[in-house]
C-alpha cells in the first residue's frame, strides 16, 4: 500500500432488522453510503453530539439514528474500524443499474410525467441551495411563447 495511506478505515452501519431493538433474531447491519459515512465520521471526530443526514439524525451519545420527521422511528447504529487489507472492494463500485441510452431519464417519466426533484443542503459545504419540487413535463409538452417587441433605441 502507498505510504501515507492509513491501513484502517471507519465504517458506520445501522441495524436493518424489522424490529431493530429485539435480540430474538440475528442482527443484520447495513452500511451507510460513502457520503453519509463521511458526514457521520466528520461530526464524530469533531466531537459533535449528533450528525444530520437527509432523512435521519445520528445521536452519538445514544448510538441511534432517528427519522427526522418521526422521532419515534429509531434504529441502533455502530461504528466499526476495519483493516483495509482484510476487506475486498465494495461490489457497489463495480455494479450499477444499466441505463438505456435511448431513454436515459426513463425513471422520471414512469409515474405519468411527474418527477420530484429535490436538493437538500449538505453540511460543511459553501455552495448549498434548495431546489423546490418540480414537475417534469411529458414528452408531448410544448412551451407557449409570445414575441415581445424590443424597446426603441435612443
N, C-alpha and C positions, 0 to 999 in steps of 0.2 A: 504494500500500500504506500502511496506517496507520503513523504514526510510532511508533517504539519496537519494531516488529516486525522481527527480523533478516531480511535478504534471502537469507540462505543457511540451509540446514539439513543435518543429517548423517543419512545412512542407512547401515546395516550390512547386508551381504549375505554369503551362503555359497554356495560353488561346488556346484552341483547335478548335475554330470556323474556318470555311473556309475562312472568311475574319476577321482576328483577331483584326483589328483596327476599325471595324464597330460596331456601337451601335444599329443597326436595328434588331438584333436577340439577344436572351438571351445568356449570356456568359456561355461557357462550359469550365471548368477548369479541367485539367488532372494533376495528381501528378507525380512528378519525382520519379525515383526508389530510394530505400533506399540508395544505394551507391552514386548516383548523389546528393541526398538531403544532405548527409554528406559532400561531396566535396563543394557544394554550401554554406552550412551554415558555414563550417570552414573558407572559404575565406571571407564570410561576417563578421564573428566575428573577423577576423584578420585585418579588415579594408581595404581589397584589393578593387580595383576598379572593378575587374571582376574575374570570375571563368571560367576555361576551362574544358569542358567535351569532350567526344569522338568526337561528331559531332557539338556541339554547344559551343558558348561562352556566358556567362551571364554577362551583363553590369548592375551593381547595380545602378549606377547614373541615367541611363535612364530607368531602370526597364524593360529590354527586353532581350530575348535570340536571338542570331544571328547565323545563319548557317555558319560554319567555311569556307566552300568553295564557298559560295554565300552570301556576306554581305547584299544583298537586301532582303533576306528572314529573316524576323524578326517577333517575337511574344512577346506580353506583358507577364510578369511574376508577381507573387505576393508571398509574404511571409505571412504565417498565423501561429499565436501562438494559440494552442488549449489545452484544458484541457484533460488530458489522461482519466479521469473518464467518460467524455462525449462521447468518441469515442469507437465504437466497434472494435474488432480486424479486421485487413485487411483481406478480403477474399482471397487475393493472398497468404497469409500464409498457407491457408488450401486447396487450389485447385492447380492443376497442370495438364499439358497435360500428359496423360498416355504414358508410354514408353513400346513398345513391347519388352519383354525380349529376343526374338529370333532375333530381329533386332534393337539393341539399337542405332545404328547410321544411321538408315534408312533415315533420313532427309538429310544426307550428300550425299547420292548416288542417290537421285531422280532427279538430274539435269545432268544425264549422267556420273556420276562418278567424277564430279568436285565439290570441296567444297573450298570456300575461307575462310581461317583461318587467322585471324589477331589478334594481341595482341598489344594494344597501351599502352604506359606507363601511369600510373595513377599518378597524382601529389601527393607529400608528401609520397612517398614510396621509400625505399632504394634499392629495388630489382626490377628494371623495365628493360624490354627489348622489342625489336620489333621483332616479328616473321614475315617474309615475307609471302606473299600469296603462298600457296602450292596447288598442285594438288593431290587429293586423288586417288590412283589407283583403277580401277574397281576390282571386286571380282576375276576375272579370270587372273589377272595380276601376272606374275612371274618375280622375280628379277634375271637377269642373273648374274652368278658369275664365277670366274675362280680361279684356285688353284695357289697360289703364293708360290714358294719354299722358305724354310727358309734359312737364310744365314748360312754358315758353322760355327761350334763352333771353337773357338780358344783357 
